[in-house]
Amino acid sequence: MNSFIGSTTKYGLIFFNFICLVFGLLCIIFGALARSSANYGDVLAVGQGPANMSIIVGVCVFVICFLGCCGALKENRCMLITFGCIVFLLVVVEFAIGGFAYKYRNKLEDVSVGGFKEMIEKAKTEGGKDLMKNLDDLQSNLKCCGA
């Protein structure tokens, strides 16, 4: 019975970490694709930020899940303890960020809408033909009509 529970836990942890490892790779791939094909950099104030963040998050997820997968596969106590501590810290940080986002949810909306309105005015007043075209493409792709 004890052997069954141990092996089930081991292979469950390996399976879960492998799935997360694949998602980490997908984040890296999509971030790289977004970085190489982004044509909204001059429209959005964020520029390459989201693509870079996707790559960074993907690398972190990949490394953490690789640590958990190898630790479970090799039954290495040190790797598993390190993996557990990192996951615990990530959960604590996630709750902190969630609380922070909830506390400042109205300000976040005001900043995003205000930035988009400012971008529209800038495109109109400066006569930026390319900027306005990219702005129109962005709105049609996202199925929205401005701020």
C-alpha positions as CSV (number, residue, x, y, z in Angstrom):
1,M,0.0,0.0,0.0
2,N,2.7,2.4,1.0
3,S,4.7,1.7,-2.2
4,F,1.6,2.3,-4.3
5,I,1.0,5.7,-2.7
6,G,4.6,6.7,-3.1
7,S,4.8,5.8,-6.8
8,T,1.4,7.4,-7.5
9,T,2.6,10.6,-5.9
10,K,5.9,10.4,-7.7
11,Y,4.4,9.9,-11.2
12,G,1.6,12.4,-10.5
13,L,4.2,15.0,-9.7
14,I,6.3,14.2,-12.8
15,F,3.2,14.4,-15.0
16,F,2.0,17.7,-13.5
17,N,5.5,19.2,-13.8
18,F,5.8,18.0,-17.4
19,I,2.5,19.6,-18.3
20,C,3.7,22.9,-16.7
21,L,7.1,22.5,-18.4
22,V,5.3,22.4,-21.8
23,F,3.3,25.5,-20.9
24,G,6.5,27.2,-20.0
25,L,7.9,26.4,-23.4
26,L,4.8,27.7,-25.0
27,C,5.1,31.0,-23.2
28,I,8.7,31.3,-24.4
29,I,7.7,30.4,-28.0
30,F,4.7,32.8,-28.0
31,G,6.7,35.6,-26.4
32,A,9.4,35.1,-29.1
33,L,6.8,35.2,-31.9
34,A,5.2,38.3,-30.4
35,R,8.5,40.0,-30.1
36,S,9.5,39.2,-33.7
37,S,6.2,40.1,-35.3
38,A,5.0,43.0,-33.2
39,N,3.9,45.9,-35.3
40,Y,2.0,47.8,-32.6
41,G,5.1,48.9,-30.7
42,D,4.7,52.5,-31.7
43,V,1.0,52.5,-30.8
44,L,1.1,50.9,-27.4
45,A,3.1,52.5,-24.7
46,V,4.1,49.1,-23.5
47,G,6.1,48.3,-26.6
48,Q,7.9,45.0,-26.3
49,G,7.1,44.7,-22.5
50,P,4.5,41.9,-22.7
51,A,6.5,39.8,-25.1
52,N,9.6,40.1,-22.9
53,M,7.5,39.3,-19.8
54,S,6.1,36.2,-21.5
55,I,9.7,35.0,-22.3
56,I,10.8,35.7,-18.7
57,V,7.8,34.0,-17.1
58,G,8.2,31.0,-19.6
59,V,11.9,30.6,-18.6
60,C,11.1,30.8,-14.9
61,V,8.2,28.2,-15.2
62,F,10.4,26.0,-17.3
63,V,13.3,26.0,-14.8
64,I,11.1,25.5,-11.8
65,C,9.1,22.7,-13.4
66,F,12.3,21.1,-14.6
67,L,13.6,21.2,-11.1
68,G,10.4,19.5,-9.8
69,C,10.3,16.9,-12.6
70,C,13.9,15.9,-12.2
71,G,13.6,15.9,-8.4
72,A,10.6,13.6,-8.5
73,L,12.2,11.4,-11.2
74,K,15.5,11.0,-9.4
75,E,13.8,11.1,-5.9
76,N,16.4,13.8,-4.9
77,R,15.3,15.3,-1.6
78,C,17.3,18.5,-2.0
79,M,15.7,19.3,-5.4
80,L,12.2,18.5,-4.1
81,I,12.6,20.7,-1.0
82,T,13.9,23.5,-3.2
83,F,11.0,23.0,-5.6
84,G,8.5,23.1,-2.7
85,C,10.0,26.3,-1.3
86,I,9.9,28.0,-4.6
87,V,6.3,27.0,-5.2
88,F,5.3,28.2,-1.7
89,L,7.0,31.6,-2.3
90,L,5.2,31.9,-5.6
91,V,1.9,31.2,-4.0
92,V,2.5,33.9,-1.3
93,V,3.6,36.4,-4.0
94,E,0.5,35.5,-6.1
95,F,-1.8,36.3,-3.2
96,A,0.0,39.5,-2.5
97,I,-0.3,40.6,-6.2
98,G,-3.9,39.6,-6.2
99,G,-4.6,41.7,-3.1
100,F,-2.7,44.6,-4.6
101,A,-4.6,44.4,-7.9
102,Y,-7.9,44.2,-6.1
103,K,-7.0,47.3,-3.9
104,Y,-6.0,49.4,-7.0
105,R,-8.5,47.9,-9.5
106,N,-10.1,51.3,-10.3
107,K,-6.9,53.1,-10.7
108,L,-5.6,50.4,-13.1
109,E,-8.7,50.9,-15.3
110,D,-8.3,54.7,-15.3
111,V,-4.7,54.4,-16.3
112,S,-5.3,52.1,-19.2
113,V,-8.3,54.0,-20.6
114,G,-6.5,57.3,-20.1
115,G,-3.4,56.0,-21.9
116,F,-5.5,54.8,-24.8
117,K,-7.3,58.2,-25.1
118,E,-4.0,60.0,-25.0
119,M,-2.7,57.8,-27.8
120,I,-5.7,58.5,-29.9
121,E,-5.3,62.3,-29.4
122,K,-1.6,62.0,-30.2
123,A,-2.3,60.2,-33.4
124,K,-4.9,62.9,-34.4
125,T,-2.9,66.0,-33.5
126,E,0.5,64.9,-34.8
127,G,-0.9,63.7,-38.0
128,G,0.8,60.3,-37.6
129,K,-0.6,58.4,-40.6
130,D,1.2,55.2,-39.6
131,L,0.3,55.5,-36.0
132,M,-3.4,56.0,-36.8
133,K,-3.3,53.0,-39.2
134,N,-1.8,50.8,-36.5
135,L,-4.3,52.1,-34.0
136,D,-7.2,51.2,-36.3
137,D,-5.7,47.8,-37.0
138,L,-5.3,47.2,-33.3
139,Q,-8.9,48.2,-32.6
140,S,-10.2,46.0,-35.4
141,N,-8.2,43.0,-34.3
142,L,-9.3,43.4,-30.7
143,K,-12.9,44.1,-31.8
144,C,-13.1,47.4,-29.8
145,C,-13.8,51.0,-30.7
146,G,-11.4,53.0,-28.6
147,A,-11.5,54.3,-25.1
